[in-house]
Amino acid sequence: GEPQWVRDQLSDMENVRLIGKVHPSELSNYVQHWSAGIIPFVEGQLSQAVDPIKIYEYIFFGLPVFVTGIQHLKTYPGVVCATRDEALNQFASLLVKKQLDIGQVEEFLAATTWTARFDELVSNLKQYK
């Protein structure tokens, strides 16, 4: 879904390939070659309200995740958040391999399924009966 100007600017970069849509069942074929996941957003009102699905995929695959513009994701396991001014230094620190706590990741992912979120919503609503 990237615009033509993006494809034009990246066409000379040998280390960047635009793949297009990847079916979830095929994602592991790509992720196994990655060092990190990146979720770049411009900081603002909209970015403070988003919950990008990609972050859950990256965490599931055990990738460290670099995020800009969405500060509320910094509590997620393996996530480094940075402002525009901090981005370069913070990204470099992310690539220093840190072992993720698999138990923490599994607990986090279990608590963020649609079912778990719905159950939490219902539980909260019952408090106001």
Buried (B, 14 or more C-beta within 10 A) or exposed (E): EEEEEEEEEEEEEEEEEEEEEEEEEEEEEEBEEEEBBBBEBEBEEEBEEBEBEEBBBBBBBBBBBBBBBBBEBEEBBBBBBBEEEEBEEBBEEBEEEEEBEEEEBEEBBEEBEEEEEEEEEEEEEEEEE
